């Protein structure tokens, strides 16, 4: 009878030992997972990095002459306009009507500080928010569309700011500066990269 009791106690001890071993392993596994979560999350971009935004690519071959595409970079719309020769011609001849015709007091990379405000005559790249209060200007590319003598460009419906086909602001507009030009580059003839130029990622 005593031997039977000892065997029963041994079985209880063995069962208890197995239970405790399994519980310890399970607790350790859960702890390892919980400890690893912050480490794994550290591999992901931070909120700040996500807000800064990676460069954005656009296939220019899909953009027809006279059309505008609106990709997003750093949570801002980017206006990419494929200007026709006629649109380029209408950029000249109204400098006296502009607040900053030479873009001396406006924000753009050095390679866009020219009358066309671009690397090439064909493509215009702008940050599509009005420099007055951040509204979204609308495209009004046709000559005379707003009023006789209008050379084409952008019109902000919020407060009436007007910009030409190079993003330069007209006198009489609430906006004080030309539309901003982001850093950009062309790695090949059909690809536009917004947010990175020869100096790297902005």
Secondary structure, DSSP 8 states (H G I E B T S, - for coil): -HHHHHHHHHHHHHHHHHHHHHHHHHHHHHHHHHHHHHHHHTTS--HHHHHH---EEEEGGG--TT-EEEEEETTEEEEEEE--HHHHHTTSS-GGGBS-TT-TTS---GGG-STT-SSSSSEEEEE-S-TTTS---EEE-STTSSSTT---EEE-TTT--EEETT--BBTT-S--S------EEEEETTEEEETEETTEE-
